[in-house]
Amino acid sequence: MSAPFLFRFTRDLRIDDHAGLAEAAAHGEVIPVLVIDRATETRVGRSPRRAAFFCAAVAALDATLRERGSRLIVRRGAPGPALKSIARACGASGVAWSASYEAETMRADVRLQSELEEAGLRASIVHDAAAISPEEIVQARPENDRGYRAFAPYFDLWRTLPVHAYDLPVLLRFAATELQSEGLPMPNEFGAQERAAHDGGSVHARERLARFLAERAVQYAVAVNVPADDATSHLSADLTFGTISAREVVRATRRRLDDPFLLTEERASLRLYLRSIALRDFFLQLAHFHPETEDAPLQERMAAFAAARSHAALDAWRGGKTGYPLVDAGIRQLHETGWMHPHIRAVAASFLCFDLGVDWRVGRDEWEHWLIEDDRALSTGNWQWIAGVGADMAQYPRIYNPEKQRRRFDPAGTYVKRWIPELRHAPVGALRANDEQLTLPLFASDGYARPVVDHEAAARAYLERYRAYVGR
Ligand SMILES: Cc1cc2nc3c(=O)[nH]c(=O)nc-3n(C[C@H](O)[C@H](O)[C@H](O)COP(=O)(O)OP(=O)(O)OC[C@H]3O[C@@H](n4cnc5c(N)ncnc54)[C@H](O)[C@@H]3O)c2cc1C
């Protein structure tokens, strides 16, 4: 009988449709391992809700493994020594784990691979997080061996490629082992007071996807802009921690598209949803091929464009008190739930970068303390995109007017009233103010913050500075 093989779970906390687990199973009976190292501790511990979600997902994974006669072997500390000692104890021939798309972890993974190989173990890093992996993209277009820097041509290719399925292979067997395990992670070890989130884990992720596809996905084109309905899929944390595979999301959406009774606009909505998943894959491959852009603009010409690290109104932005209701509602939704509607993220990020002229990295790092999801590649890609220094190749930055956006996408004030108690009794007439009234502190009398900047003047000043810089 062949030696067992370790599979080290990281951000892939499920057993279905799992590229890394399939790789491990091809070498032998699998021993599932979770190593909580310093990097995991830091990133998971940055947000109490994230810690709760992670712990719930790990517990659900352990329960699934137990149903199959196995269980997670948990260790705390540096991955190298932990994995070598487990491998020695059970005679394993190697270790597989999923590729990361975070620069520091990517470097650590390469070091870990060498360390394990020097100890005589096979060490495989497997792409699992994307629906279509960076490797598959390069296989399809070998001439682009450093991936794509622009989304449009990437998407043209992505939509034509098949999505693999790693169905539970017949050969997936777990090795019986007498190994001792440390306790499963608990939120309080990450400094989180919250009780474990009850909706982390594959079962919940699949329910969320199924409900979304059955009820909401056909209106996604509206949902992605209109925050009050809260009708996007809410799968971002599941995709971060791999409680569902992006491949499964794409396959299920493509199946939904097979319904012959769909209306044209419903079909368009489902395609737009696939585009969102493709955008996620795009940012993952960008981080894979260009890890140096995690902290530097993808557009090299923007590297010397000065952006402030601070602003007198930065704390107001952080606290949801800018006096611009849509921005503030988004930030408060984030604080209260660990999630923010996608369109409002764009408006709130634009406000920080352009109205306040603050560096995109300040915003990204701030939100990392609040979001449940935790994908550096995605936060960086999006923040750079909004700041006009990333993969969006528009000639000028798209500066959102937060009041026009509010009137267009939240005309009855449902969303802003939900998240800003000071505005709960604001007359809808005030919320529907016309263009001329937009610069006035409309809501100040309700105890709500006065606008911290004049949007029009701030946007104009930013554009002048931008033009002077790019026209140098
Ligand atoms: C400034 C800014 C910062 C962002 N930071 C993050 C982040 O840290 N982590 C993160 O996962 N997403 C981020 N996004 C992208 C997007 O806003 C979220 O993925 C989305 O709001 C999650 O909600 P949902 O699952 O209901 O998304 P849906 O609209 O239902 O989309 C389904 C999935 O597609 C993916 N997706 C959708 N839009 C994008 C996008 N623009 N870029 C990459 N993937 C996308 C996500 O995995 C999402 O869960 C950011 C967007 C902006 C504008």
The ligand as an SDF file (V2000), in Angstrom:
LIG
                    3D

 53 58  0  0  0  0  0  0  0  0999 V2000
  -13.2330   49.4030   -3.4790 C   0  0  0  0  0  0  0  0  0  0  0  0
  -13.6630   47.9720   -3.5750 C   0  0  0  0  0  0  0  0  0  0  0  0
  -13.0910   47.0270   -2.7370 C   0  0  0  0  0  0  0  0  0  0  0  0
  -13.4610   45.6760   -2.8470 C   0  0  0  0  0  0  0  0  0  0  0  0
  -12.8670   44.7900   -2.0100 N   0  0  0  0  0  0  0  0  0  0  0  0
  -13.1840   43.4790   -2.1230 C   0  0  0  0  0  0  0  0  0  0  0  0
  -12.5730   42.5190   -1.2680 C   0  0  0  0  0  0  0  0  0  0  0  0
  -11.7650   42.8620   -0.4000 O   0  0  0  0  0  0  0  0  0  0  0  0
  -12.9180   41.2150   -1.4190 N   0  0  0  0  0  0  0  0  0  0  0  0
  -13.8390   40.8150   -2.3560 C   0  0  0  0  0  0  0  0  0  0  0  0
  -14.1290   39.6280   -2.4320 O   0  0  0  0  0  0  0  0  0  0  0  0
  -14.4090   41.7080   -3.1720 N   0  0  0  0  0  0  0  0  0  0  0  0
  -14.1230   43.0160   -3.0880 C   0  0  0  0  0  0  0  0  0  0  0  0
  -14.7280   43.9140   -3.9080 N   0  0  0  0  0  0  0  0  0  0  0  0
  -15.5750   43.4160   -5.0030 C   0  0  0  0  0  0  0  0  0  0  0  0
  -17.0830   43.3310   -4.7240 C   0  0  0  0  0  0  0  0  0  0  0  0
  -17.5490   44.5510   -4.2520 O   0  0  0  0  0  0  0  0  0  0  0  0
  -17.4030   42.2200   -3.7300 C   0  0  0  0  0  0  0  0  0  0  0  0
  -16.8700   41.0080   -4.1830 O   0  0  0  0  0  0  0  0  0  0  0  0
  -18.9120   42.0570   -3.5820 C   0  0  0  0  0  0  0  0  0  0  0  0
  -19.4520   43.2250   -3.0370 O   0  0  0  0  0  0  0  0  0  0  0  0
  -19.2370   40.8910   -2.6760 C   0  0  0  0  0  0  0  0  0  0  0  0
  -20.6240   40.7600   -2.5400 O   0  0  0  0  0  0  0  0  0  0  0  0
  -21.3900   39.5550   -3.2270 P   0  0  0  0  0  0  0  0  0  0  0  0
  -20.7230   38.2710   -2.8450 O   0  0  0  0  0  0  0  0  0  0  0  0
  -22.8350   39.6930   -2.9450 O   0  0  0  0  0  0  0  0  0  0  0  0
  -21.0500   39.8460   -4.7530 O   0  0  0  0  0  0  0  0  0  0  0  0
  -21.8000   39.4530   -6.1000 P   0  0  0  0  0  0  0  0  0  0  0  0
  -22.0580   40.7120   -6.8160 O   0  0  0  0  0  0  0  0  0  0  0  0
  -22.9330   38.5420   -5.8620 O   0  0  0  0  0  0  0  0  0  0  0  0
  -20.6410   38.7010   -6.9120 O   0  0  0  0  0  0  0  0  0  0  0  0
  -20.3540   37.3140   -6.7140 C   0  0  0  0  0  0  0  0  0  0  0  0
  -18.8980   37.1420   -6.4650 C   0  0  0  0  0  0  0  0  0  0  0  0
  -18.1460   37.6130   -7.5740 O   0  0  0  0  0  0  0  0  0  0  0  0
  -16.9300   38.1700   -7.1210 C   0  0  0  0  0  0  0  0  0  0  0  0
  -16.9070   39.5900   -7.4860 N   0  0  0  0  0  0  0  0  0  0  0  0
  -17.9480   40.4060   -7.7180 C   0  0  0  0  0  0  0  0  0  0  0  0
  -17.5140   41.6380   -8.0530 N   0  0  0  0  0  0  0  0  0  0  0  0
  -16.1630   41.5760   -8.0030 C   0  0  0  0  0  0  0  0  0  0  0  0
  -15.1410   42.5170   -8.2270 C   0  0  0  0  0  0  0  0  0  0  0  0
  -15.3870   43.7870   -8.5690 N   0  0  0  0  0  0  0  0  0  0  0  0
  -13.8680   42.1110   -8.0810 N   0  0  0  0  0  0  0  0  0  0  0  0
  -13.5690   40.8490   -7.7220 C   0  0  0  0  0  0  0  0  0  0  0  0
  -14.4910   39.9110   -7.4940 N   0  0  0  0  0  0  0  0  0  0  0  0
  -15.7750   40.2780   -7.6300 C   0  0  0  0  0  0  0  0  0  0  0  0
  -16.9090   38.0500   -5.6050 C   0  0  0  0  0  0  0  0  0  0  0  0
  -16.2060   36.9020   -5.2510 O   0  0  0  0  0  0  0  0  0  0  0  0
  -18.3850   37.9250   -5.2770 C   0  0  0  0  0  0  0  0  0  0  0  0
  -18.6220   37.2390   -4.0720 O   0  0  0  0  0  0  0  0  0  0  0  0
  -14.4060   45.2760   -3.8040 C   0  0  0  0  0  0  0  0  0  0  0  0
  -14.9810   46.2380   -4.6350 C   0  0  0  0  0  0  0  0  0  0  0  0
  -14.6090   47.5690   -4.5230 C   0  0  0  0  0  0  0  0  0  0  0  0
  -15.2250   48.5770   -5.4460 C   0  0  0  0  0  0  0  0  0  0  0  0
  1  2  1  0
  2  3  1  0
  2 52  2  0
  3  4  2  0
  4  5  1  0
  4 50  1  0
  5  6  2  0
  6  7  1  0
  6 13  1  0
  7  8  2  0
  7  9  1  0
  9 10  1  0
 10 11  2  0
 10 12  1  0
 12 13  2  0
 13 14  1  0
 14 15  1  0
 14 50  1  0
 15 16  1  0
 16 17  1  0
 16 18  1  0
 18 19  1  0
 18 20  1  0
 20 21  1  0
 20 22  1  0
 22 23  1  0
 23 24  1  0
 24 25  2  0
 24 26  1  0
 24 27  1  0
 27 28  1  0
 28 29  2  0
 28 30  1  0
 28 31  1  0
 31 32  1  0
 32 33  1  0
 33 34  1  0
 33 48  1  0
 34 35  1  0
 35 36  1  0
 35 46  1  0
 36 37  1  0
 36 45  1  0
 37 38  2  0
 38 39  1  0
 39 40  1  0
 39 45  2  0
 40 41  1  0
 40 42  2  0
 42 43  1  0
 43 44  2  0
 44 45  1  0
 46 47  1  0
 46 48  1  0
 48 49  1  0
 50 51  2  0
 51 52  1  0
 52 53  1  0
M  END
$$$$
